[in-house]
Amino acid sequence: MSEATVAEVPTSSARAAHLPPALRLPMPVQGIAYVFARRQLIAALARRHGPAFCINVPMFGRTVIVADPQLAKQLFMAPTDAVGNIQPNLSRILGPGSVFALDGAEHKRRRRLLTPPLHGKSVKNYERVFEEETLRESANWPQGQPFSTLEPMMRITLNAILRAVFGADGEKLDELRSIIPPWVTLGSRLAVIPSPPRTFGRWTPWGRLADYRRRYDETIDRLIDEVLADPRFDERDDVLALLLRSTYEDGTAMSRNEIADELLTLLAAGHETTASTLGWAFERISRHPDVLAKLVAEAATGDNEYRQATIYEVQRNRTVIDFAGRHVYTPAFELGDWVIPRGYSVVVALAEIHEQAEDYADSERFSPERFVGSRPSPTAHVPFGGGTRRCIGAVFANVEMDVVLRTVLRHFDIETTTAAGEKVHSRGVAYTPKAGGQVTLRRRPQPLA
């Protein structure tokens, strides 16, 4: 990488564009580095250039990377007519009816419709489901030998979101259980590379993704018919029934295609990132005996302050989703000392903020005590992004992680290890423990109270 100087770009706005330092390498080279070593690239450029710098990659084009909490806050809180949804975005994987596809007023309307099933009393009602799925999955876990927790966590979180979305269990959801995991794995990898003009047949990755989507749409269509035919439809409190009954302010309802896209968004985003964070949680606490001892002691009570602090610290110390982006719509967007022209993308490097923010002394150290007695700063703790596009399922995910972790701690003794921490592995969008979050467990003779 060569040292860069401040780039100046002509613009028709009143203020000339004034951009941060830029990486001076050909676009294809930058793109390859971004796809295969995104986190290392961003960390290296942040060390060299500071809290803001420019890259030029094939998918997002000319992009400003932000690694500073205050600049991130300014971006997240900017008016939606100034900066909007990054282009391209996950809607090319999840579908045009997904909340990821929407912008401005349409995005706000959709979020208002999706919020009730994922917050407050609705999430409280799911706690039993989270515990049941954890107990069911853990019934046959091996004892006294290392095993990877990531895949079991994937199954727990998938089954939990399926039950929350459809209000039922059993064979009718088996088709989705066979479709969603490989679809998520493939979609996560394809989401970080440019889309081809066509799928080029069923034997290509994009062709396989389209085939999964076809099977998914057929299954969802049958499930919608079943829900609508339920004599107790008006009494159901599952997410699908709530969406089918919901209407916008003008009385219109979501179409079937939009509902299918939103459910796919919930099923995909609602289980992989949560499971990945849980995998990291087990990897982290097994290497920190003092943290584990406090968690076990607390699990025998009705408290969860330290468990919540541990979850917050796992999200900070091992950030699963490392970026959140916007697209500049106005002729020029002022961000700190910089002036960014229309057409640029602005990406917040979430992992860098978690490592560099002044809020976190000795940031490499894993220490839940940072969050004991105080909630994380919404500026410096951003695992779910921020602003109007903050993850709508954040509350659901947080409660689920809390219940799953509590249930495992009550029923199993986790052995500690002095082994080095697992390396970070990229699954495309999400970052997971390279060995799958391995732990050694032994079932307790009697569960903790």
C-alpha positions as CSV (number, residue, x, y, z in Angstrom):
1,M,0.0,0.0,0.0
2,S,1.4,3.4,-0.9
3,E,0.9,6.4,1.3
4,A,-2.1,8.5,0.1
5,T,-2.9,12.1,0.1
6,V,-6.2,13.8,0.5
7,A,-8.3,13.3,-2.6
8,E,-10.2,16.2,-4.1
9,V,-13.2,15.4,-6.4
10,P,-15.1,18.0,-8.5
11,T,-18.7,18.4,-7.7
12,S,-21.5,20.7,-8.7
13,S,-22.5,21.4,-5.1
14,A,-21.7,24.6,-3.2
15,R,-18.9,22.9,-1.4
16,A,-16.1,21.1,-3.2
17,A,-15.7,17.5,-2.3
18,H,-13.1,16.9,0.3
19,L,-12.3,13.2,0.8
20,P,-10.2,11.3,3.3
21,P,-6.9,9.6,2.2
22,A,-7.4,6.9,-0.4
23,L,-5.8,3.5,-1.0
24,R,-3.9,3.8,-4.2
25,L,-4.2,0.4,-5.8
26,P,-6.2,-0.8,-8.9
27,M,-9.8,-1.5,-8.2
28,P,-9.6,-5.3,-8.9
29,V,-6.7,-5.6,-6.4
30,Q,-8.7,-3.7,-3.7
31,G,-11.7,-5.8,-4.5
32,I,-9.9,-9.1,-4.0
33,A,-8.4,-7.8,-0.7
34,Y,-11.9,-6.7,0.4
35,V,-13.5,-10.0,-0.4
36,F,-10.9,-12.3,1.0
37,A,-9.4,-10.3,3.8
38,R,-11.9,-7.5,4.6
39,R,-11.2,-7.2,8.3
40,Q,-7.4,-7.2,7.9
41,L,-7.5,-4.7,5.1
42,I,-9.7,-2.3,7.1
43,A,-7.6,-2.7,10.2
44,A,-4.4,-2.0,8.3
45,L,-5.8,1.1,6.6
46,A,-7.2,2.4,9.9
47,R,-3.8,2.1,11.5
48,R,-2.2,4.0,8.6
49,H,-4.8,6.7,7.9
50,G,-6.9,7.1,11.1
51,P,-10.7,7.2,11.5
52,A,-11.6,7.7,7.8
53,F,-10.2,6.6,4.5
54,C,-11.3,5.8,1.0
55,I,-11.3,2.5,-1.0
56,N,-12.6,1.6,-4.4
57,V,-14.1,-1.9,-4.7
58,P,-16.1,-3.5,-7.5
59,M,-19.4,-3.9,-5.6
60,F,-19.7,-0.7,-3.7
61,G,-17.5,1.5,-5.9
62,R,-15.9,4.6,-4.3
63,T,-16.4,4.1,-0.6
64,V,-15.5,6.1,2.5
65,I,-14.7,3.8,5.5
66,V,-15.5,5.3,8.9
67,A,-13.8,3.9,12.1
68,D,-14.7,6.5,14.6
69,P,-17.8,6.5,16.9
70,Q,-18.7,10.1,16.5
71,L,-18.5,10.0,12.7
72,A,-20.5,6.8,12.8
73,K,-23.1,8.5,15.0
74,Q,-23.3,11.4,12.6
75,L,-23.8,9.1,9.6
76,F,-26.5,6.9,11.4
77,M,-28.4,10.0,12.5
78,A,-28.3,11.8,9.2
79,P,-31.6,12.5,7.4
80,T,-32.7,9.7,5.1
81,D,-33.0,12.0,2.1
82,A,-29.2,12.8,2.5
83,V,-27.9,9.3,3.0
84,G,-30.0,6.1,2.4
85,N,-29.6,2.4,2.0
86,I,-26.3,1.3,0.7
87,Q,-26.3,0.0,-2.9
88,P,-26.2,-2.9,-3.6
89,N,-27.5,-4.3,-0.4
90,L,-28.8,-7.7,1.0
91,S,-32.0,-7.3,-0.9
92,R,-30.3,-8.9,-3.9
93,I,-30.1,-12.1,-1.7
94,L,-33.3,-11.7,0.4
95,G,-35.6,-10.2,-2.2
96,P,-37.1,-6.8,-3.2
97,G,-39.8,-7.1,-0.5
98,S,-37.3,-7.3,2.3
99,V,-36.9,-4.4,4.7
100,F,-33.2,-4.3,3.5
101,A,-34.5,-3.2,0.0
102,L,-36.5,-0.3,1.3
103,D,-35.5,3.3,1.8
104,G,-36.9,6.5,3.2
105,A,-40.7,6.6,4.1
106,E,-41.3,3.1,2.8
107,H,-38.6,1.7,5.0
108,K,-40.0,3.6,8.0
109,R,-43.5,2.2,7.3
110,R,-42.3,-1.3,7.0
111,R,-40.3,-1.1,10.3
112,R,-43.4,0.1,12.1
113,L,-45.2,-2.9,10.8
114,L,-42.5,-5.4,11.8
115,T,-41.7,-3.9,15.3
116,P,-44.5,-5.3,17.5
117,P,-43.8,-9.1,17.0
118,L,-40.1,-8.6,17.8
119,H,-40.3,-6.4,20.9
120,G,-41.8,-6.2,24.4
121,K,-44.4,-8.7,25.5
122,S,-44.1,-10.7,22.3
123,V,-40.4,-11.5,22.9
124,K,-41.1,-12.3,26.6
125,N,-43.5,-14.9,25.3
126,Y,-40.7,-16.6,23.3
127,E,-38.5,-17.2,26.4
128,R,-40.0,-20.6,26.9
129,V,-39.4,-21.5,23.3
130,F,-35.7,-20.5,23.6
131,E,-35.3,-22.7,26.7
132,E,-37.2,-25.7,25.1
133,E,-35.1,-25.6,22.0
134,T,-31.9,-25.5,24.0
135,L,-32.9,-28.4,26.1
136,R,-34.0,-30.4,23.1
137,E,-30.7,-29.8,21.2
138,S,-28.5,-30.4,24.2
139,A,-30.1,-33.8,25.1
140,N,-27.4,-35.7,23.2
141,W,-24.4,-33.5,23.5
142,P,-21.2,-35.4,24.0
143,Q,-19.7,-35.2,27.5
144,G,-16.0,-35.0,28.5
145,Q,-14.7,-34.4,25.0
146,P,-14.4,-31.2,22.9
147,F,-17.2,-30.4,20.5
148,S,-18.1,-27.4,18.4
149,T,-21.0,-25.4,19.6
150,L,-21.6,-23.3,16.5
151,E,-23.7,-25.8,14.5
152,P,-25.8,-26.8,17.6
153,M,-26.4,-23.0,18.2
154,M,-27.4,-22.7,14.5
155,R,-30.1,-25.4,15.0
156,I,-31.3,-23.9,18.3
157,T,-31.7,-20.4,16.9
158,L,-33.2,-21.6,13.6
159,N,-35.8,-23.8,15.4
160,A,-36.6,-20.9,17.8
161,I,-37.2,-18.4,15.0
162,L,-39.2,-20.9,13.1
163,R,-41.5,-21.4,16.0
164,A,-41.8,-17.7,16.7
165,V,-42.6,-17.0,13.0
166,F,-45.0,-19.8,12.4
167,G,-46.3,-20.5,15.9
168,A,-45.9,-24.3,15.4
169,D,-43.5,-27.1,15.2
170,G,-43.3,-30.5,13.5
171,E,-43.2,-31.8,9.9
172,K,-44.7,-28.8,8.2
173,L,-41.5,-26.9,9.0
174,D,-39.1,-29.7,8.0
175,E,-38.8,-28.4,4.5
176,L,-37.7,-25.0,5.8
177,R,-35.2,-26.7,8.1
178,S,-33.6,-28.4,5.0
179,I,-33.6,-25.2,2.9
180,I,-32.6,-22.4,5.3
181,P,-29.2,-23.6,6.6
182,P,-27.5,-24.2,3.1
183,W,-29.2,-21.1,1.7
184,V,-27.8,-19.0,4.5
185,T,-24.3,-20.4,4.1
186,L,-24.4,-19.9,0.4
187,G,-26.1,-16.5,0.5
188,S,-23.6,-15.2,3.1
189,R,-20.7,-16.0,0.8
190,L,-22.4,-14.5,-2.3
191,A,-23.5,-11.4,-0.5
192,V,-20.0,-10.0,-0.5
193,I,-19.2,-10.4,-4.2
194,P,-20.8,-8.7,-7.2
195,S,-23.9,-10.4,-8.7
196,P,-23.6,-11.8,-12.3
197,P,-26.1,-10.6,-14.9
198,R,-27.8,-14.0,-14.8
199,T,-27.6,-17.3,-12.8
200,F,-25.9,-19.4,-15.5
201,G,-27.8,-22.5,-14.6
202,R,-28.6,-24.6,-11.5
203,W,-25.0,-25.9,-11.1
204,T,-23.6,-22.4,-10.4
205,P,-23.7,-20.9,-6.9
206,W,-26.3,-18.3,-8.0
207,G,-28.3,-21.0,-9.7
208,R,-28.4,-23.1,-6.5
209,L,-29.4,-20.0,-4.6
210,A,-32.3,-19.4,-7.0
211,D,-33.4,-23.1,-6.6
212,Y,-33.4,-22.8,-2.8
213,R,-35.5,-19.6,-3.2
214,R,-38.0,-21.4,-5.5
215,R,-38.5,-24.2,-2.9
216,Y,-38.7,-21.7,-0.1
217,D,-41.4,-19.6,-1.9
218,E,-43.5,-22.8,-2.5
219,T,-43.3,-23.8,1.1
220,I,-44.2,-20.3,2.4
221,D,-47.2,-20.1,0.1
222,R,-48.5,-23.4,1.5
223,L,-47.9,-22.1,5.1
224,I,-49.7,-18.8,4.4
225,D,-52.7,-20.8,3.1
226,E,-52.8,-22.9,6.2
227,V,-52.6,-19.9,8.5
228,L,-55.4,-18.0,6.7
229,A,-57.6,-21.1,6.8
230,D,-57.1,-21.5,10.6
231,P,-60.5,-20.9,12.4
232,R,-58.5,-19.2,15.2
233,F,-56.5,-17.0,12.8
234,D,-57.6,-13.8,14.6
235,E,-56.3,-15.1,17.9
236,R,-52.9,-16.3,16.7
237,D,-49.8,-14.4,18.0
238,D,-47.1,-15.8,15.8
239,V,-45.2,-13.5,13.5
240,L,-46.8,-14.7,10.3
241,A,-50.3,-14.3,11.6
242,L,-49.5,-10.8,12.9
243,L,-48.0,-9.8,9.5
244,L,-51.0,-11.2,7.6
245,R,-53.4,-9.2,9.9
246,S,-51.3,-6.0,9.9
247,T,-52.0,-3.0,7.6
248,Y,-50.3,0.3,6.9
249,E,-51.9,3.6,7.9
250,D,-53.8,3.7,4.6
251,G,-55.3,0.3,5.1
252,T,-53.2,-1.6,2.6
253,A,-51.5,-4.8,3.6
254,M,-48.2,-6.5,2.6
255,S,-48.4,-8.7,-0.5
256,R,-47.5,-12.4,-0.3
257,N,-44.2,-11.8,-2.0
258,E,-43.3,-9.1,0.5
259,I,-44.2,-11.3,3.4
260,A,-42.1,-14.1,2.0
261,D,-39.2,-11.8,1.6
262,E,-39.6,-10.4,5.1
263,L,-39.9,-13.9,6.6
264,L,-36.7,-15.0,4.8
265,T,-35.0,-11.9,6.2
266,L,-36.1,-12.8,9.8
267,L,-35.2,-16.5,9.3
268,A,-31.7,-15.7,7.8
269,A,-30.7,-12.7,9.9
270,G,-32.5,-14.0,12.9
271,H,-30.5,-17.1,13.4
272,E,-27.0,-17.0,11.9
273,T,-25.7,-13.9,13.6
274,T,-27.2,-14.9,17.0
275,A,-25.8,-18.4,16.7
276,S,-22.4,-17.0,15.7
277,T,-22.3,-14.8,18.8
278,L,-23.3,-17.7,21.0
279,G,-20.5,-19.8,19.5
280,W,-18.1,-17.0,20.4
281,A,-19.6,-16.7,23.9
282,F,-18.7,-20.3,24.7
283,E,-15.3,-19.9,23.1
284,R,-14.6,-16.8,25.3
285,I,-15.9,-18.0,28.6
286,S,-14.1,-21.3,28.5
287,R,-10.9,-19.4,28.3
288,H,-11.7,-17.0,31.2
289,P,-12.3,-19.0,34.4
290,D,-13.2,-15.9,36.5
291,V,-15.9,-14.9,34.0
292,L,-17.3,-18.4,33.9
293,A,-17.4,-18.7,37.7
294,K,-19.4,-15.5,38.0
295,L,-21.8,-16.7,35.2
296,V,-22.4,-20.0,36.9
297,A,-23.0,-18.4,40.3
298,E,-25.5,-16.0,38.7
299,A,-27.3,-18.7,36.7
300,A,-28.4,-20.2,40.0
301,T,-30.3,-17.0,40.7
302,G,-32.9,-15.0,38.9
303,D,-30.4,-12.3,38.0
304,N,-28.9,-11.7,34.6
305,E,-26.8,-8.5,34.9
306,Y,-23.4,-10.2,34.5
307,R,-24.7,-12.5,31.8
308,Q,-25.9,-9.5,29.9
309,A,-22.6,-7.8,30.4
310,T,-20.9,-10.9,29.1
311,I,-23.1,-10.9,25.9
312,Y,-22.3,-7.2,25.3
313,E,-18.6,-7.9,25.7
314,V,-18.7,-10.9,23.3
315,Q,-20.4,-8.7,20.8
316,R,-17.7,-6.1,21.2
317,N,-14.6,-8.4,21.5
318,R,-15.7,-10.8,18.8
319,T,-17.9,-8.7,16.4
320,V,-19.8,-11.0,14.1
321,I,-21.1,-8.4,11.6
322,D,-18.3,-5.9,10.9
323,F,-19.9,-3.2,8.7
324,A,-23.0,-1.1,8.2
325,G,-23.3,1.1,5.2
326,R,-25.2,4.1,3.6
327,H,-25.3,5.7,0.2
328,V,-24.9,9.4,-0.4
329,Y,-28.0,10.9,-2.2
330,T,-27.4,14.7,-1.8
331,P,-24.9,16.6,-4.0
332,A,-22.5,16.6,-1.0
333,F,-22.7,15.1,2.5
334,E,-20.7,16.7,5.3
335,L,-19.2,14.1,7.6
336,G,-16.9,15.6,10.2
337,D,-14.2,17.5,8.3
338,W,-15.0,15.7,5.1
339,V,-17.3,16.5,2.3
340,I,-18.5,13.4,0.4
341,P,-20.0,13.7,-3.1
342,R,-23.2,12.1,-4.4
343,G,-22.9,8.4,-5.4
344,Y,-20.3,7.5,-2.8
345,S,-20.9,4.7,-0.3
346,V,-20.1,5.3,3.4
347,V,-19.3,2.2,5.4
348,V,-19.0,2.1,9.2
349,A,-16.3,-0.4,10.3
350,L,-18.1,-1.8,13.4
351,A,-15.3,-4.1,14.5
352,E,-12.8,-1.2,14.4
353,I,-15.0,1.0,16.5
354,H,-15.3,-1.8,19.1
355,E,-11.5,-2.0,19.2
356,Q,-10.5,1.7,18.9
357,A,-13.2,3.6,20.8
358,E,-11.9,5.6,23.8
359,D,-14.6,3.9,25.9
360,Y,-12.7,0.6,25.9
361,A,-9.3,0.7,27.7
362,D,-7.1,-2.3,26.8
363,S,-9.6,-3.2,24.1
364,E,-8.1,-6.5,23.2
365,R,-8.8,-7.8,26.7
366,F,-12.1,-9.8,27.2
367,S,-13.7,-8.1,30.2
368,P,-17.5,-8.2,30.8
369,E,-16.9,-5.8,33.8
370,R,-16.9,-3.0,31.3
371,F,-20.6,-3.3,31.1
372,V,-21.5,-4.2,34.7
373,G,-23.7,-1.4,36.2
374,S,-24.1,0.5,33.0
375,R,-25.5,-0.1,29.6
376,P,-23.2,0.1,26.5
377,S,-22.8,3.4,24.8
378,P,-25.1,3.4,21.7
379,T,-22.3,5.3,19.9
380,A,-19.4,3.0,20.8
381,H,-21.2,-0.3,21.0
382,V,-22.8,-1.0,17.6
383,P,-23.1,-4.8,17.0
384,F,-26.5,-4.2,15.5
385,G,-25.6,-1.1,13.5
386,G,-27.4,2.2,14.3
387,G,-29.9,4.9,13.5
388,T,-33.0,4.1,11.4
389,R,-31.5,1.0,10.0
390,R,-30.4,-0.6,13.3
391,C,-31.3,-4.3,13.3
392,I,-35.0,-4.6,14.0
393,G,-34.4,-8.0,15.7
394,A,-31.9,-6.8,18.3
395,V,-34.2,-7.2,21.3
396,F,-35.2,-10.7,20.1
397,A,-31.6,-11.7,19.6
398,N,-30.5,-10.4,23.0
399,V,-33.2,-12.2,24.9
400,E,-32.5,-15.4,23.0
401,M,-28.8,-15.3,23.7
402,D,-29.5,-14.6,27.4
403,V,-31.9,-17.6,27.8
404,V,-29.7,-20.0,25.8
405,L,-26.6,-19.2,27.8
406,R,-28.5,-19.4,31.1
407,T,-30.0,-22.8,30.2
408,V,-26.6,-24.3,29.2
409,L,-25.0,-22.9,32.4
410,R,-27.7,-24.4,34.5
411,H,-27.5,-27.9,33.0
412,F,-23.8,-28.3,32.1
413,D,-20.5,-27.7,33.7
414,I,-18.1,-26.1,31.2
415,E,-14.4,-27.0,31.5
416,T,-12.0,-24.2,31.2
417,T,-8.9,-24.3,28.9
418,T,-5.6,-22.6,28.5
419,A,-5.6,-23.1,24.7
420,A,-5.1,-20.0,22.6
421,G,-8.3,-18.3,21.4
422,E,-9.8,-19.6,18.2
423,K,-9.0,-17.6,15.1
424,V,-11.7,-15.5,13.3
425,H,-13.2,-17.2,10.3
426,S,-15.2,-15.4,7.6
427,R,-18.4,-17.0,6.4
428,G,-18.9,-14.1,4.0
429,V,-21.1,-11.7,5.9
430,A,-20.6,-13.1,9.4
431,Y,-17.4,-13.9,11.3
432,T,-17.4,-17.1,13.4
433,P,-14.9,-19.1,15.5
434,K,-12.6,-21.0,13.1
435,A,-13.0,-24.3,15.1
436,G,-16.7,-23.7,15.7
437,G,-16.5,-22.5,19.3
438,Q,-15.3,-25.7,20.9
439,V,-15.9,-26.5,24.5
440,T,-15.9,-29.6,26.8
441,L,-19.1,-30.1,28.8
442,R,-20.3,-32.4,31.5
443,R,-24.0,-32.6,32.5
444,R,-24.7,-31.6,36.0
445,P,-26.3,-34.3,38.3
446,Q,-28.9,-31.7,39.2
447,P,-29.6,-28.5,37.2
448,L,-28.9,-25.2,39.0
449,A,-32.0,-23.7,40.6
